[in-house]
């Protein structure tokens, strides 16, 4: 009877361990998705505060995607100095990429601790007309490598990044569409 009780108890403990592993994996995925949504929202808000340079935020969706330290440090620190609209756009894009990569927060060994896993960030701005170059449709795509494969990893035509960014089943992405109006014309 004792052996049967130990066997049943060990099966139960294995089930609890598997449940804990699944919960931890799901928690990490939820955190990554929440980070991606926050990142998309933050660049949208930065762009809305600087609508006269909306076209300057356009990165496209191919090899010009942000992520992995592709942007160099802008010549002007717009957090402490006054900047033109174009300088502010360059500062915002650099800062946004640093946040995606996790470079905004580092541990004691100077390792990135808060970013997405293999992130790509794309901003697609389509002006309504040449008369209104900073008014139009805006799409922000944030993609990252998740811990699980999904069947609809990347929607056709919206693969943010180059190479295998659109063909890896563990690729997750958030797409936010909005409209920006530059009231100055």
C-alpha positions as CSV (number, residue, x, y, z in Angstrom):
1,X,0.0,0.0,0.0
2,X,2.8,2.4,0.8
3,X,4.4,1.8,-2.7
4,X,1.1,2.5,-4.4
5,X,0.7,5.7,-2.3
6,X,4.2,6.9,-3.2
7,X,3.6,6.1,-6.9
8,X,0.3,8.1,-6.9
9,X,2.0,10.9,-5.0
10,X,4.9,11.0,-7.5
11,X,2.5,11.1,-10.5
12,X,0.7,14.1,-8.8
13,X,4.0,15.9,-8.2
14,X,5.0,15.4,-11.8
15,X,1.7,16.9,-12.9
16,X,2.2,19.9,-10.6
17,X,5.7,20.4,-12.0
18,X,4.4,20.3,-15.6
19,X,1.7,22.8,-14.7
20,X,4.2,25.2,-13.1
21,X,6.4,25.0,-16.3
22,X,3.4,25.7,-18.5
23,X,2.4,28.6,-16.3
24,X,5.9,30.1,-16.4
25,X,6.1,29.8,-20.2
26,X,2.6,31.3,-20.6
27,X,3.6,34.2,-18.3
28,X,6.7,34.9,-20.3
29,X,4.7,35.0,-23.6
30,X,2.1,37.3,-22.0
31,X,4.8,39.6,-20.8
32,X,6.4,39.7,-24.3
33,X,3.1,40.5,-25.9
34,X,2.4,43.2,-23.3
35,X,5.8,44.7,-24.0
36,X,5.2,44.7,-27.8
37,X,1.9,46.5,-27.3
38,X,3.5,49.1,-25.0
39,X,6.3,49.6,-27.5
40,X,3.9,50.1,-30.4
41,X,1.8,52.5,-28.3
42,X,4.8,54.5,-27.2
43,X,6.1,55.2,-30.7
44,X,2.5,56.1,-31.8
45,X,2.3,58.7,-29.0
46,X,5.8,60.0,-29.8
47,X,4.7,60.5,-33.4
48,X,1.5,62.1,-32.4
49,X,3.5,64.7,-30.4
50,X,5.6,65.4,-33.5
51,X,3.2,65.2,-36.5
52,X,5.1,67.7,-38.6
53,X,7.7,65.0,-39.1
54,X,5.4,62.0,-39.5
55,X,7.0,61.0,-42.8
56,X,10.4,60.9,-41.1
57,X,9.3,58.0,-38.9
58,X,8.7,55.7,-41.9
59,X,11.1,52.7,-41.8
60,X,9.3,50.3,-44.2
61,X,8.9,46.6,-43.5
62,X,12.0,45.0,-45.2
63,X,15.6,45.2,-44.3
64,X,15.3,48.7,-42.8
65,X,13.4,47.3,-39.8
66,X,14.6,48.5,-36.4
67,X,15.9,46.1,-33.8
68,X,19.3,44.7,-32.9
69,X,21.1,48.0,-32.7
70,X,20.7,49.1,-36.4
71,X,20.4,52.8,-35.6
72,X,23.4,54.9,-34.6
73,X,23.2,57.4,-31.7
74,X,21.7,60.6,-33.0
75,X,23.9,63.7,-33.1
76,X,21.6,65.5,-30.7
77,X,20.1,64.4,-27.3
78,X,16.5,65.6,-27.6
79,X,15.8,64.7,-23.9
80,X,18.0,67.5,-22.8
81,X,18.3,69.8,-25.8
82,X,15.8,71.5,-28.0
83,X,15.5,69.8,-31.4
84,X,13.9,70.3,-34.8
85,X,11.0,68.0,-35.8
86,X,13.4,65.8,-37.9
87,X,16.0,65.6,-35.1
88,X,13.2,64.6,-32.7
89,X,12.0,61.8,-35.1
90,X,15.6,60.4,-35.3
91,X,15.9,60.6,-31.5
92,X,12.5,58.8,-31.0
93,X,13.4,56.0,-33.5
94,X,16.8,55.5,-31.8
95,X,15.3,55.5,-28.3
96,X,12.4,53.1,-29.5
97,X,14.9,50.6,-30.9
98,X,16.9,50.7,-27.6
99,X,13.7,49.9,-25.7
100,X,12.9,47.0,-28.0
101,X,16.4,45.6,-27.6
102,X,16.2,46.0,-23.8
103,X,19.2,48.4,-23.7
104,X,17.2,50.9,-21.6
105,X,17.6,48.6,-18.6
106,X,20.7,46.6,-17.9
107,X,21.8,44.4,-15.0
108,X,25.1,44.6,-13.0
109,X,27.0,42.8,-15.7
110,X,25.7,45.3,-18.3
111,X,23.4,42.8,-20.0
112,X,20.1,43.8,-21.5
113,X,17.3,42.6,-19.3
114,X,14.0,44.1,-20.4
115,X,13.7,43.8,-24.2
116,X,11.9,41.4,-26.6
117,X,13.6,38.3,-27.9
118,X,15.0,39.0,-31.4
119,X,12.8,42.1,-32.0
120,X,12.0,43.9,-35.2
121,X,10.1,47.1,-35.3
122,X,8.6,48.6,-38.5
123,X,6.7,51.8,-39.1
124,X,4.9,52.3,-42.4
125,X,3.6,55.8,-43.0
126,X,1.5,56.4,-46.2
127,X,0.8,60.1,-46.8
128,X,-2.7,61.0,-48.0
129,X,-1.3,63.1,-50.8
130,X,1.8,65.1,-51.7
131,X,0.0,68.3,-50.6
132,X,-0.2,66.8,-47.1
133,X,3.1,64.9,-46.6
134,X,2.7,64.4,-42.9
135,X,-1.0,63.4,-42.8
136,X,-1.9,59.8,-43.6
137,X,-2.2,56.2,-42.5
138,X,0.2,54.8,-40.0
139,X,1.0,51.1,-39.3
140,X,3.3,50.1,-36.5
141,X,4.5,46.4,-36.5
142,X,6.4,44.9,-33.6
143,X,7.6,41.3,-34.0
144,X,9.6,39.0,-31.8
145,X,10.5,35.4,-31.4
146,X,8.2,33.6,-29.1
147,X,8.7,30.4,-27.2
148,X,6.1,28.5,-29.1
149,X,5.2,28.0,-32.8
150,X,1.9,29.3,-34.0
151,X,0.2,28.5,-37.3
152,X,-0.5,32.1,-38.3
153,X,2.9,33.5,-37.2
154,X,3.0,36.4,-39.7
155,X,0.2,37.7,-41.8
156,X,1.1,37.7,-45.5
157,X,2.7,41.0,-46.6
158,X,3.4,42.2,-43.1
159,X,6.6,40.4,-42.2
160,X,8.6,43.0,-40.3
161,X,12.3,42.5,-40.9
162,X,14.5,40.8,-43.5
163,X,15.5,37.2,-44.2
164,X,13.5,34.6,-42.4
165,X,11.4,37.1,-40.3
166,X,8.2,36.1,-42.1
167,X,8.9,32.3,-42.3
168,X,9.7,31.3,-38.8
169,X,6.6,29.8,-37.0
170,X,7.8,31.1,-33.6
171,X,7.6,34.7,-34.8
172,X,4.8,36.7,-33.1
173,X,3.8,40.2,-34.0
174,X,1.5,43.0,-33.0
175,X,0.2,45.4,-35.7
176,X,-1.4,48.7,-34.8
177,X,-3.1,50.8,-37.5
178,X,-4.1,54.5,-37.0
179,X,-4.3,57.8,-38.9
180,X,-2.1,60.8,-38.2
181,X,-3.2,64.4,-39.0
182,X,-0.7,67.2,-39.2
183,X,-3.0,70.2,-38.6
184,X,-0.4,72.6,-39.9
185,X,-1.1,71.4,-43.4
